[in-house]
Amino acid sequence: MSDEKKPFNNPFGVLQGKLAELPQGPAPRQPEKKGPARAVVRMERKGRGGKEVTLVEQLDLPGKELEHWLKSLKTSLGCGGAIEGGALVLQGDQRKRLPALLEARGVRKVITG
């Protein structure tokens, strides 16, 4: 018998039919949200004409990401805000509502002052 007429012997061919019977493996792990290590939240009134603002400092985020965080927080809190020297400045006293939002975004430690 020539090599062309011999049937191909695949030792794993039998296992192909049993593929559906095999148990499913573990589900792939979802990556954790990686955020800044910490954030300092404090209220400030001095030098702003008596108006209260909430500062979020020490986020250590690049400029584009800081702008994205500011927009998201302004939308969630329903207030205005700006970026001043690497800190997020949000209008009004937001110290009670802000820590939960920051932790949801992946900040591991929120210090409120």
Disulfide bonds with the S-S distance in Angstrom:
none
